[in-house]
Every structure is written in structure tokens, then in C-alpha cells.
Amino acid sequence: MEKNKQYNTRAIMASLLVCCFIGMFSETALNIAISNLMDVFQISASTAQWLTTGYLLVLGILMPVSGLLLQHFTTRQLFTGSLISLIVGTLVAALAPNFEVLMGARVLQALGMGMLLPLMFNTILVLYPVEKRGSAMGLVALVIMCAPSTGPTIAGILIQYLSWHYIFWLSLPFLIIGLLVGLKYLKNVTDVTKPRIDLLSVLMSTLGFGGIVFGFSKAGEGSDGWTSSVVITSIIVGLAALVIFIIRQILMRDPIMNLRVFKYPMYVVGLLMMLSCMLIAMSFTIIMPMFLQNGKGLSALTTGLILLPGSLLNGILSNRMGSLFDKYGPKWLVIPGFVISSIGVWLFTGISSESSIAFIVALHVFLFVGISMVWTPAQTNGLNQLPPELYPHGTAVMNTLQQVTGAIGTAVAISLLTSGMEKYLHGSSAPTKQLELENAMTLGSQNVFLFTMVVALIGLIIAFFVRRVVVKQTAADLLQ
């Protein structure tokens, strides 16, 4: 294995970050095109939702075995495979003549991102020593946060002046450039150990995580919601398979997902704080556009512009928080971060259709400043406690649970919104009037904001248990 000093870390990071940014951009940008796609392909909302549900489902299945992939294939092999899958999927999506072809393209894109995300995290853990890892993770957070924030705005412009196809045409050249740069500079930074593949574990992982993600996603999109037989069956089968998967991983000598990562307390604390932030962020990501468009009657483009400052600042500050973490540690960031988030969400419970756009923008910025103070320090401090041999498994667990939490957060948010609206309209004397519909949307949204406030307060309690991890031997040291 080559020495760490021989790696062109800037070129490697640039390639990985650009490709991940574009992958996540196309993921979130398509969400704002759902209404347009329903008209173009003459499909229902539940069918169109599969463009998102199917994407999450593939990620939920692939993420748990990402640690196994990192041990069976070289860095360059995984990078090349993931980029080819992303490029082909993006090209097919840009040319898609019907819904079925576009759905297949989304699956290819999800396969690529499912390999690329854990590869990026693992490469950073190997290349960067602990004292510089916070800054590196901050760059990753910048990409992860900025891509979803810019996606809706850019997509709104493209859809309004061109067509939804250009979401993918815009992404394609960046992916090709990223592939070429990666092929030139990316080295194999880890050893290929090729542990035995346990097919039963892979099957249980697929049924477990896939069933849970599918069940929660369906609960949030259908009229039957949680009472749907498909939802109930999927979640029960998923939970049963997940229990079998966990027991088998504990008993195996070489598990595909090493659950020993949960023996490290700061990893668990960091993971719980990250998942709290994920629940808050996903709830706002799904509810705010609906509130602004249906509650205030704004256009998709205007909605994207309103949400842009907070989300963009979140990404920029996440990078800065990585540097502050390297200098001061996690406690002085995550505790104030959750305090700010809790106050921000509490203030959101008071907004209505009469609230000014400036006030909503200011609150959104305030909230996501708090989230940015938590995300990178929590993630970096947690991963720092793991020994190098558990890096692939630590990132696999984090990425998997983020996908599951995202699906759960979306479903819970939609359910709370729907129940609040139905309760209000049921007692209304004129449930079809626009004003009453706006009031119903406000009440439903406030239910979601109350839920996220509880999550933020739980995160604040967890934050008091965080301690800075002091690592004597790092992955970078092992390369020397």
C-alpha cells in the first residue's frame, strides 16, 4: 500500500465530493418535478412517488452490505462501478420516454450512490489523521447539505424555462469529469480482505431494511396510511428479518455488518445525535414545501428560493463546524446547536399562512444554523472512536440508519400533517374553501413542528453525554 504522503488528497476529495454532490442533487431536484411528471406521463401521485420511494428502497437495501463491498473490492473498482452506474442512470433518465424507463434509471442512480457514499466516508477516514478529520468531514457535510438545498431551486428554474430532462442533462458532464479525475488520481487506500459472504445475512438484511423502508415510505404516500395491509405486512416482515439479521451478525465471526461498533459509547452518542438531526431535517424538507405552496399559495420556484438561504448556510457552516470541532471538540458545538434547534422549531409552531416570507426565511436560517453545529461534530467524534478495522462497518451502520430514519421521518411527518388537516376540516362548516384549506395545512404543519421539537429536546439531552474522543492510533498512522 502506498504511503499517505503519495496521495493527492485534494484531487481525490474533489472527485468524490463533486460526484456525490451531483448524485444527491439529482435525487432531491426530481422531487420538485413530481407534479410535472404526473402530467407528462399521465400517472397518479402514488405512482410518481415511486421515483423517490424506489430510490430510498435501493439505498436501504445496499447500505447495510456496503461494508462487505468495501472489503471485497478495491477503492478504484468501487469508484469506477459506482460512477458508471450513476452516469448510465443519469443518461437514461435524461432520455426517458416514459415512466417505466425513468424508474429503471432511478434504480441505477441509487445503486451508484449506494456504493459511492460509504466509499467516500471510508476513504476520508483512511486518508486523514484525527486532528484533520473534522475539516474533511465538514467538506462532506457541505456537499450533503448544499445539494438538497440547491436542488429544488435549480430544478424549479429548469422546469419553468426548459424541461425536467435538463435536471439530468445538467448533471451528466460533472459526473463524467469526476470519473476522469478519479481514474487519474484515486488510489487503492484499503486492503481487500474478501471475508466469506453469508447469503442468509444478505437475504435478511435485504428483507429487513428493505421491508422497513418500503413500509414506512408507503405509509406516507397512500390514503390508507398506517392501516394499509401492505404497510403493516412490510413493516412486520422487515422487523422480523431485522431481528434474525442482528442475531446472526452477533454470532458470526466475520459479519457483513459488524455490530461491535455499538460497544463504543461515543459512536452511539454521535449516531443518536445525527439521527435526531436527520428526523428534524427530513420533516422540514417534506413539510415546508407543502406548507409554502398549499398553505401560502406560493409557486415551486418561490418555495425553493425561500428555503435556499437556510439550507445553503447549513451546508457552508457544516464545513466551518468541522474546523471548530478539530480545535475545540464536540461539546461546545452540539449542546448550543440543539438549544438553537429547539428554539427554532418552537418558534415554527407559531407560524401560519399570514406569517411573512421574511419571518419564515429568518426562522429557517436560525433552525439550520443549529443543525449545522451538531451534524459534523457528532459524526466525526463518533467515527473517531472506532478502530480502523471497523471503519467500513461504522460508516455502513450510519448510512443505513440515516436512510431508515429518513423514511420514518417522512412517513411520520406526512401522517401528522394529514391527521391535523383532517381533524380541522372535519369540524369546519366550509371544508372546501381556500381559507379553510390553508388553515388546515397550518394546523397539520404545526403538528409536525411539535414532533420535531420533541426530537430536538431529546437530542439536547443526549448531547450532554458527549465526550471528546482521544485516539492514539489512526488509520493514517497505519499507512506510514
Helices and strands as residue ranges (DSSP letters): G 4-6, H 9-29, G 30-33, H 34-41, H 45-48, H 50-62, G 63-65, H 66-72, H 75-95, H 99-127, H 130-161, H 166-185, H 199-219, G 225-227, H 229-251, G 259-263, H 265-290, I 291-295, H 300-328, H 331-348, H 357-384, G 388-390, H 391-426, H 434-463, H 475-478
